[in-house]
Amino acid sequence: MPYRIVLNLVLLALVVGLFIFLIRTEPSAPATELPALVSTLSPDTISEIHLSRPGKPDILLRKSEAGWLITAPIQIAANPFRISSLLELLQTVSISTVSAEPAKLGLVDNPVTLSFDSQIFRFGGTSPLDNSRYIENRQNIYLIEDRLYPQLLQDAEFFAEVHIVPATVNLKSIQLPDLQLEITNTRWTEVGGTPRAPATLVEDIGKQWTQLVTDRVSISDETDIESTITLVADNGEPVQISVLAQTPELLLRRKGTSFVYHFPAQMTEVLGLMQMAN
């Protein structure tokens, strides 16, 4: 065999051997840590939520057959959307897990805590890199997107139901100061002699009251009442609504409570209350 061919075969064997050696000896890449759920609890199993904040009253929410309720420091039905936001924490995937002293992350001195049944989450400070937040659960520290924390600093009214009449209640009549409506064959009609409002307007007013959702809820013991509205459910139970003000906001309060429901001033006309202002 010619010398040149032998030399090429030897060189080829050396190259193949070197390639195999490099593959076998190259250090493997470090394993990437997979994101972790911050909890193994299922939101569907939770029956009590306890929110504690330094300098503010604790908020206690309990699940009932009728839905979630705020039981302290006020007593009112809870907003399902707000409850869902809290429960989403249980299914949050962390950005990363953290190994550091809890005190250095703001997790020791009077942190905000959120408890689901008996499992406690402590909220610490934020990361200087991206403002994500440190939380601790069962001695594990996670870094998560900081979406929930601002809600945890709100007053109890923030978590209150936003329907002035529960969404499960069907109204059959509405008594306004200058107009009385009742539901007839799924349509709202005016009660009385000569109609004082067009049929389309009456229908719109009735629908607005059945779908009425507030911008926000506050607490007030204001005693000055401009007028009273009576809503009657299909079970015959009346709900009386006090009109506290029409400008710069429309303020309504359910009689017998201190909860005030806030609406834009233009809702005065939408709800058929404009004649009260004239």
Backbone hydrogen bonds, N-H to C=O, Kabsch-Sander energy under -0.5 kcal/mol:
donor,donor_aa,acceptor,acceptor_aa,energy
6,V,2,P,-1.9
7,L,3,Y,-2.3
8,N,4,R,-2.1
9,L,5,I,-2.1
10,V,6,V,-2.2
11,L,7,L,-2.4
12,L,8,N,-2.3
13,A,9,L,-2.2
14,L,10,V,-2.1
15,V,11,L,-2.2
16,V,12,L,-2.4
17,G,13,A,-2.4
18,L,14,L,-2.6
19,F,15,V,-2.3
20,I,16,V,-2.2
21,F,17,G,-2.1
22,L,18,L,-2.3
23,I,19,F,-2.0
24,R,20,I,-2.0
25,T,21,F,-1.8
26,E,22,L,-1.6
38,V,92,T,-2.0
45,T,42,S,-1.8
46,I,43,P,-1.1
49,I,61,L,-2.6
50,H,115,S,-2.3
51,L,59,I,-2.9
52,S,50,H,-0.5
52,S,113,T,-2.6
56,K,53,R,-1.8
59,I,51,L,-2.6
60,L,72,A,-2.6
61,L,49,I,-2.9
62,R,69,L,-2.4
63,K,47,S,-2.5
64,S,67,G,-2.1
67,G,64,S,-1.1
69,L,62,R,-2.8
70,I,76,I,-3.3
71,T,60,L,-2.6
71,T,69,L,-0.6
72,A,60,L,-1.2
76,I,70,I,-1.6
76,I,74,I,-0.6
78,A,68,W,-2.5
79,N,159,F,-2.8
83,I,79,N,-2.1
84,S,80,P,-2.4
85,S,81,F,-1.7
86,L,82,R,-1.7
87,L,83,I,-2.6
88,E,84,S,-1.6
89,L,86,L,-1.4
90,L,87,L,-1.4
91,Q,88,E,-1.4
92,T,89,L,-1.6
94,S,36,A,-3.0
94,S,92,T,-0.5
95,I,143,L,-3.6
96,S,143,L,-1.0
98,V,141,I,-2.5
100,A,98,V,-0.6
104,K,101,E,-1.2
105,L,101,E,-0.6
105,L,102,P,-1.2
106,G,103,A,-1.1
107,L,102,P,-2.2
110,N,108,V,-1.1
112,V,123,F,-0.8
113,T,52,S,-2.3
114,L,121,F,-2.5
115,S,50,H,-3.0
116,F,119,Q,-2.6
117,D,48,E,-2.8
117,D,115,S,-0.6
119,Q,116,F,-2.3
120,I,118,S,-0.5
121,F,114,L,-2.1
122,R,136,E,-2.4
123,F,112,V,-2.8
124,G,122,R,-0.5
124,G,134,Y,-3.3
125,G,105,L,-3.3
127,S,132,S,-3.5
131,N,127,S,-2.1
133,R,144,I,-2.5
134,Y,125,G,-2.6
135,I,142,Y,-2.3
136,E,122,R,-2.4
137,N,140,N,-2.6
138,R,120,I,-0.5
140,N,137,N,-1.5
141,I,98,V,-0.5
142,Y,135,I,-3.0
143,L,96,S,-2.4
144,I,133,R,-2.7
144,I,142,Y,-0.5
147,R,145,E,-1.7
148,L,145,E,-0.5
151,Q,148,L,-1.3
152,L,148,L,-1.1
152,L,149,Y,-0.6
153,L,149,Y,-0.7
153,L,150,P,-0.8
154,Q,151,Q,-1.6
158,F,155,D,-1.6
159,F,156,A,-1.8
160,A,157,E,-1.6
161,E,77,A,-2.8
164,I,162,V,-0.6
164,I,212,L,-0.7
169,V,166,P,-2.0
171,L,169,V,-0.6
172,K,232,V,-3.4
173,S,232,V,-1.5
174,I,181,L,-2.5
175,Q,230,T,-3.1
176,L,174,I,-0.8
176,L,179,L,-3.2
181,L,174,I,-3.0
182,E,189,T,-2.2
183,I,172,K,-2.4
184,T,187,R,-3.9
187,R,184,T,-1.6
189,T,182,E,-2.7
191,V,180,Q,-2.9
202,V,198,P,-2.3
203,E,199,A,-2.4
204,D,200,T,-2.1
205,I,201,L,-2.6
206,G,202,V,-2.4
207,K,203,E,-2.2
208,Q,204,D,-2.4
209,W,205,I,-2.0
210,T,206,G,-1.8
211,Q,207,K,-1.5
212,L,209,W,-0.8
214,T,162,V,-2.8
215,D,262,H,-2.5
216,R,262,H,-0.7
218,S,260,V,-2.3
220,S,258,S,-2.6
225,I,223,T,-0.6
226,E,243,V,-3.0
227,S,243,V,-0.9
229,I,241,I,-3.1
230,T,175,Q,-1.9
231,L,229,I,-0.5
231,L,239,V,-3.2
232,V,173,S,-2.5
233,A,231,L,-0.5
233,A,237,E,-2.5
234,D,170,N,-2.7
236,G,233,A,-2.2
239,V,231,L,-3.5
241,I,229,I,-3.4
242,S,253,R,-3.3
243,V,227,S,-3.0
244,L,242,S,-0.7
244,L,251,L,-2.7
245,A,251,L,-1.1
250,L,263,F,-2.3
251,L,245,A,-2.7
251,L,249,E,-0.7
252,L,250,L,-0.5
252,L,261,Y,-2.2
253,R,242,S,-2.4
254,R,259,F,-0.9
255,K,240,Q,-3.1
257,T,254,R,-1.6
260,V,218,S,-2.9
260,V,258,S,-0.5
261,Y,252,L,-3.7
262,H,216,R,-2.3
262,H,260,V,-0.5
263,F,250,L,-1.8
265,A,248,P,-0.6
267,M,264,P,-1.9
268,T,265,A,-1.9
269,E,266,Q,-0.7
270,V,266,Q,-1.3
271,L,267,M,-2.3
272,G,269,E,-1.7
273,L,268,T,-2.9
274,M,268,T,-0.5
276,M,273,L,-1.5
277,A,273,L,-0.5
277,A,274,M,-1.7
278,N,274,M,-0.6
278,N,275,Q,-0.6
